[in-house]
Amino acid sequence: MRNSIYEVVKEFTMYVDGLSYQIKARISKKVTGDDDIALDYKWEISHYYRPQGGATVYRSDAIRAEDYDGAKFRLFMYMQDFTNIDLEPNPFY
């Protein structure tokens, strides 16, 4: 079994029109662990959404990065088009 420990580096909240609650997101850095993943930073978000005109809920597979700035860039790319359509909770958040 391979265990990895992550430290939350930064948390964000987002208000979305039409929602009565906030969307939460975080960027974490791997502190220890050998899980065969070379990228030390990752982002997570509390809910997934369906983009305008999209057929299904969108879950990005670009959640890891070499550094904090890369993880923040990828998170904000996901967040910028966030809608209140067909939200689905992230069970791992």
N, C-alpha and C positions, 0 to 999 in steps of 0.2 A: 504494500500500500504506500502511495506517495502522498504525503501531506504538504500543503503549502499554506503559509500564513501571509495574509495581506494586511497592510495598514491603510486606513482611509486617509487620503491626503487632502481631499477637498469634497465638499458636498454642495449641491445646488438645488434650488427649488424653482419651479416654473408655474406660472398661472396661465391657464389656457381658457380662452373664451368658451363659455357653455359648460364648464366643469365647476362643481361646488367644492372641489378639493385640489390640492397642489400635486404636481408631478415632481417626484424627487429623483435625483441622480447623484452619483458619486464616482470619484476616481480613486483607485487604490493602487498601491505599490507592493510588489512581492517583497517580503522581508526575508523569508526562509522557504526552502523547499526545492525539490528537484523533480519537477513535474513535466520535464521535456519541453517546456515552453520557454523560449529564449527571451520573449518580450516581457519586461518587468511590470508594465503598467496596464491597467484595464479599466474600463468604465462599465457601469451598470445603471439601469434606469428602472423606476418602479412600475412603469406601464409601457406596453407596446401600443402602436396605433396603426390605423389603415390610412395611407396617404390619400389625398383628394384624387379621385379617379383610379385608385388602386383596387385590385381585385381581392386582396387579402391583407391581413395584419402583417406589418413589416417588422422583422427582427434583423437588425444588422449583424453581419458576421465580422465586421471590422471593429471589434471591441478591445483589441490589444494594441499596444504601441511600445516603442523603445523608451520613450520618455514621457514626462507629464504633459508637455505641450502637444505632443502627438495624440495622446489620449484625449485631451481637452478638445482639440480640433475635431476628432472623430465624433465625440459626444455632441458637440455643438452642431455638427453637420446633421446628426440624427434629430436633434431637438428643433432645428430651425423650421422644419416643415410639419411639426407636430400638429395633429388635429384632434378633435374630440369624437372622431368616428371609430366605432367598434374597438374601444379600448380594451386591452386584455392585461390583467396584472401579471407582472413578472414574478413567478413563484420563487425565484432565487434572490429576490431583493429583500 
